[in-house]
Amino acid sequence: MASDKLIKLVDAASLGDLDAAAAIAKGYVEGDFGKKNYEKALKWGRYAAKRGHEEAAKTVALAEELMSKDI
């Protein structure tokens, strides 16, 4: 079950809040929402990064690097 924090972030990101999308990406990379999930991190991180969010772009790069090590 998703945490209240995650639900609020997803709601905000779905309305275009890039900081929220970046926070979701970072949370999935760090395992803040349970198990680490690089695919979901990439989804939300790319959403924000494509719209100019620099921290999200860094999170995308990190998720891609970590994902390549897990394979």
Summary of the structure (lengths in Angstrom):
residues: 71
radius of gyration: 11.2
end to end distance: 26.7
largest distance: 33.4
contacts: 218
relative contact order: 0.17
helix: 75%
strand: 0%
